[in-house]
């Protein structure tokens, strides 16, 4: 209970703990930054993941954004941005 007198507010601690865990998990997730995109006959993108650049297809980009690691996708880093 938070507050004094008749205006006390009940706090659901299990919900609070679950929300804190969800935020911690969100902060720890893999960060993927799209630096370039090419549209045309074939979509491609250059992304930055954990300090390494990768050239990826649309499907690979979706997988990276879902949390799959570049190693899981057998991607190899390319030379850095010019």
LINTA-V752627 format. One record per helix or strand. SS is the DSSP state (helix for helix, strand for strand). FROM is the first residue (numbers start at 1). TO is the last residue. If there is no record, write none. Layout:
BEGIN
[[SS,FROM,TO] [SS,FROM,TO]]
END
This chain:
BEGIN
[[strand,2,2] [helix,5,7] [strand,9,9] [helix,13,28] [strand,32,38] [strand,44,49] [strand,52,56] [helix,58,65] [strand,78,78]]
END
